[in-house]
């Protein structure tokens, strides 16, 4: 995951995002907030733990409507953050996922 993050940083994805308690995505500093309509999923990367196949995570490369580029990650299974899952599902449902646009 570190190698992918480093490559994304070089490509301008310098912000780390999180989902706040109110369900909006924000920068880690909580300076800028975004609704699902203001976010586009550019790409995603899946990772599996070396010693435990159940130790899986996913990293999303995102762009916001005001030009911020960054990443957000989440685990799979019982360790997943439900707020992150819900937010990204809403983004995908709005057709903001590039994969859906290409099909």
Buried (B, 14 or more C-beta within 10 A) or exposed (E): EEEBBEEBBEEEBEBEBBBEEEEBBBBEEEEBEBBBEBBBBBBBBEBEEEEEEEBBBBBBBBBBEEEBBBBBBBBBEEEBBEBBBEBBEBBBEBEBBBEEEEE
